[in-house]
Amino acid sequence: MTLPRDERLSARGHGNGGVAACSLPIAAAMRLPLCVLPLLVVAGCGHSAHSHPVARPAEPRPVSIEVEVYDPYTNLVWENVSVRVVESYQEWSGCTCVSPWLDWFLTDASGRVFLDEYVLADAEVGFLEDGSGRAILDPYRDDDEAVVLLEIDAVGFVPVYVEVTLRWDQPDVLVEVPFF
């Protein structure tokens, strides 16, 4: 004797809750989420407020040098001491560029002079420049370093030459120069 299909499923313990015992509309409703699932996965690939940070390419950085001139015996600073950019070795070009200018900058009452990115660009010692005319260093391995030679001088003293290394990861440097 053969049992009807629904009774066979009940005899096996499946009952009427199984998919095989479902009518056509319910089976179709079960397949619908399977069709929608790829769409939900694709929609979830977008950005949200909790998305992970994405590394942006590093930006070029403007460079500057602050020079402090002091007397090593008294530890007092020197005012009105002249400082100038003589030349610079640029890693990006492999060139040592001598400044065509004799621009001198005097230290202030705190014994300091600040050579900002515009002064370094105006010295024409081979720095890359951005659209604003600022001296910059690129983050790339062969473009991220420069060595600037400074001359420190005052009337009645022997000039002192100092090399200052600028790097992309340290673009602003304070140099303390003993002067006697």
N, C-alpha and C positions, 0 to 999 in steps of 0.2 A: 504494500500500500504506500502510495506516495502522498506526502503531506504537502499542502500548499506552501509557497515560498515563505510567507510570514511565519507560519508555524514552524518551519525548519529553523529559521533564525532564532525563534523563541526557544526551541528545544536545545540549541547550541549555547544558549545563555546570552545571546546578543540583544534580545528584546527588540522593541521597535525603535530604539534610539539610534541604531546604527545607520550609517550613510546608505548602505545597500537597501535598507527598508524605507528610506525616505522617498517621498514623491519627487517628481521632476522639478518643481519650483524650488524646493528646499535644496536639492543638489546643485541647482544652478546658482543659488544664493551662496553656497559654500565655495564655488569656483570663482565668484566675483572678487572676494578678497585676494585670491591668488593673482588675479589680473591687476589689481590695484597696488599690490605690494611693490612691484618695480617702480611705480610712480612715486610712492612714498619714500623709497630709498633714494631716488634721484632728487626729490625735493629736500631731503635731509642733508644733501651735500653742500648746500649753500652756506653763507655766513650767518652767524647769529651773534647775539650779544655775548655768548660764552664761547666763541670760537677761539682756537689757539692762535697765538701771535705768529705772524709770518715775518721771517727775517727780510728786512729791506736792504738793498745794496747800500754800502757805506757812502756817505757824502764827502766831498772834499772839504777841508777845514782851513780857515784863514789862520795865518801864523803871526806871531808877534814876539818881540824880545824886550824885556825890561832889564835895564842895566843899572846896578847900584855900585857906585865907586866910593871906596872907603880907605882910610888910613889904617893899615894893619897894626901900627904901634899904639895908636890912641883909640882905635876902634870907632872913630868919628867919621862921618861922611864928608865927602868933598862936594862943594857947591861950585858951579860954573866950570866944570871940567868938560872938555869937548869929546864927543863920541861920534864916530861915523862908520858907515858900512863900507868896507874896502872891497870885498869880493865874496863870492858864494860858490860852493860846489853843489850842483844840482844832480841828484841821482837820476832823475827822469831823462836828462839829456847827456849825462856823463861829462858835462862841461863845467869848467871853473870860469865864471864870468866876473870880470872886473868892472866895478862901477865907474861909469864915465864922469860921475859927478863928485864934487868935493863938498857935499852938504854935511855940515857939522851941527850937532844938537847938543845943547848945554844941559848939564845936570841941574836939577832944581835944589831947593833948600833941604830936601830929604836925601840928596845925593843920587837921585834917580833920573833916568831919562827913559821914555817909553817909545820904542820903535814899533809902531803898529803895522798892520797888514798893508796900509796905503803907503807908508814910508818905505817899507821893504820892496813894494812893487815899483815905487818911483825911483829907487836906487838902481833899477835896471840890472839886477844881478842874476837874471835867468829864472826867476820864479814863474810858475804857471799863474795866470790871473783869471779870476772869474769875470762875469759880465759887469760887475761893479768896479773893476780895477783893483781888487784886493789880491795880495800874494796868498796863494793857497798851496797845500800839499794834497795829492790824491791818496786814497787808501790802498792803491794797488802796490804790490810788492816792489816794483822797480820805480815807483814814483813817490814814495812816502818819506823821503829823507832829504835834508839839505844841511850843509855846514856853512855857516856865515862867519866870515872873519871881520871882527870889529877892531877899530883903532881908538884907543883912549889916550888923550893928550891934554896937556896944559902948559902954559908958559913957564919955562924954567925946569920942566920935568922931561924925562926920557919917555917917548911914547911906549905904550903897552899894547900888544896885540893879543886878542882873545878869540878862540874859535868856539862858536856856539852851535851845537847840534840841535836841529829842529826835526821832529818826527811827527807823522800823522797822529800817532796816539798820544803825543805830548807837544801840541802845536804852540803853546804859550810858555815861554821860558823866562825865569828870573835868573840873572847872572850877577853874582857878587864879585867885583873885581878889586883886589888890593892894589892901591896906587900910592907909591912913595918915591 
